[in-house]
Amino acid sequence: MRDVTPNTNPHYQDAQRQVERKIGFYLDLAAYVIVNSGLVLLNFLHNPCRPWVLGPILGWGIGLLFHALAVFLKNPGAQWKRRMIERELEKNNHIPPA
């Protein structure tokens, strides 16, 4: 039987969090492609002279772009946030800083 206790290794937790973020992005990307493909088809079949579908494609695409940037670019703020969390933990547990 597999060990089901969560791994407390911070590197493992960081890797797990990053994998979950990537999976979330890929699911959003799949929804974007599927829904917008349907909208393009609907636009082409019912009103080809008026490209109203560009609004949803661009609007949702901008959000998806920012999601991708947040997931795939190294976030320098993450280290800063981690240091702040460590300071709070040290303060609350009365552990002197290292």
TAPE-V327355 format. One record per run of one state. SS is the DSSP state (2 for helix, 1 for strand, 0 for the rest). FROM is the first residue (numbers start at 0). TO is the last residue. If there is no record, write none. Layout:
# TAPE-V327355
SS_FROM_TO + SS_FROM_TO
This chain:
# TAPE-V327355
0_0_8 + 2_9_45 + 0_46_51 + 2_52_71 + 0_72_74 + 2_75_92 + 0_93_97
